[in-house]
């Protein structure tokens, strides 16, 4: 049960970082769309943690090397990906 609480805490932290980027005017619209889809994937409690993190990772990985992504935002995206990879059931 402790693992579930840990995963919930990580997902909450990931969603907070996604929200920061979603509210940033310097982040391109296509990146915000992918981040929004990833956030929706994380908000599916009926899916297992691995399924949710894999779906979010897939969406965010698509934009992690976007040439229009500001450097600091790229660092946040990589951090999000790192946290998502640590969520395994």
BELPE-V559174 format. One record per residue. N is the residue number from 1. RES is the residue in one small letter. SS is DSSP state (helix for helix, strand for strand, loop for the rest). PHI is phi in degrees with one decimal (none if undefined). D_LAST is the distance of its C-alpha to the last C-alpha in Angstrom with 1 decimal. Layout:
# BELPE-V559174
((N:RES:SS:PHI:D_LAST) (N:RES:SS:PHI:D_LAST))
This chain:
# BELPE-V559174
((1:x:loop:none:11.3) (2:x:helix:-63.0:11.8) (3:x:helix:-62.7:8.3) (4:x:helix:-62.2:8.8) (5:x:helix:-64.7:12.1) (6:x:helix:-64.3:11.1) (7:x:helix:-64.2:9.0) (8:x:helix:-60.9:12.0) (9:x:helix:-65.0:14.4) (10:x:helix:-64.7:13.1) (11:x:helix:-62.9:13.3) (12:x:helix:-61.6:16.7) (13:x:helix:-64.9:17.8) (14:x:helix:-63.4:17.0) (15:x:helix:-63.0:18.9) (16:x:helix:-65.1:21.8) (17:x:helix:-67.8:22.1) (18:x:helix:-61.7:22.2) (19:x:helix:-60.3:24.8) (20:x:helix:-58.9:26.9) (21:x:helix:-69.8:27.1) (22:x:helix:-63.7:27.8) (23:x:loop:-92.8:30.7) (24:x:loop:-95.3:32.1) (25:x:loop:-70.8:35.2) (26:x:loop:-86.6:35.0) (27:x:loop:-86.5:31.8) (28:x:loop:-60.0:32.8) (29:x:helix:-60.8:32.3) (30:x:helix:-64.0:30.3) (31:x:helix:-69.5:27.8) (32:x:helix:-62.3:27.7) (33:x:helix:-61.8:27.2) (34:x:helix:-64.7:24.1) (35:x:helix:-65.9:22.8) (36:x:helix:-63.5:23.6) (37:x:helix:-65.8:21.8) (38:x:helix:-64.7:18.6) (39:x:helix:-64.1:19.1) (40:x:helix:-62.4:19.5) (41:x:helix:-62.2:16.3) (42:x:helix:-72.8:14.5) (43:x:loop:-90.0:16.8) (44:x:loop:-103.6:15.5) (45:x:loop:-65.0:14.0) (46:x:loop:-74.1:14.3) (47:x:loop:-88.2:11.7) (48:x:loop:-71.0:8.0) (49:x:helix:-60.7:6.5) (50:x:helix:-64.2:5.9) (51:x:helix:-64.6:9.4) (52:x:helix:-64.3:10.9) (53:x:helix:-69.1:10.2) (54:x:helix:-66.1:11.4) (55:x:helix:-63.3:14.3) (56:x:helix:-67.0:15.3) (57:x:helix:-60.3:15.1) (58:x:helix:-58.7:17.4) (59:x:helix:-65.2:19.8) (60:x:helix:-74.9:20.1) (61:x:helix:-61.7:20.4) (62:x:helix:-59.0:23.4) (63:x:helix:-105.5:25.3) (64:x:loop:-64.3:24.3) (65:x:loop:-112.7:27.5) (66:x:loop:-59.9:29.8) (67:x:loop:-66.5:33.2) (68:x:loop:-88.7:34.1) (69:x:loop:-76.5:31.2) (70:x:loop:-59.3:32.7) (71:x:helix:-53.7:31.7) (72:x:helix:-66.4:30.2) (73:x:helix:-68.5:28.1) (74:x:helix:-61.9:26.9) (75:x:helix:-62.6:25.8) (76:x:helix:-64.2:23.9) (77:x:helix:-61.2:22.2) (78:x:helix:-64.1:21.2) (79:x:helix:-64.3:19.9) (80:x:helix:-60.7:17.8) (81:x:helix:-60.5:16.5) (82:x:helix:-61.9:15.7) (83:x:helix:-66.1:13.7) (84:x:helix:-62.5:11.8) (85:x:helix:-66.5:11.0) (86:x:loop:-82.8:9.6) (87:x:loop:-96.1:6.7) (88:x:loop:-134.6:3.8) (89:x:loop:-82.6:0.0))
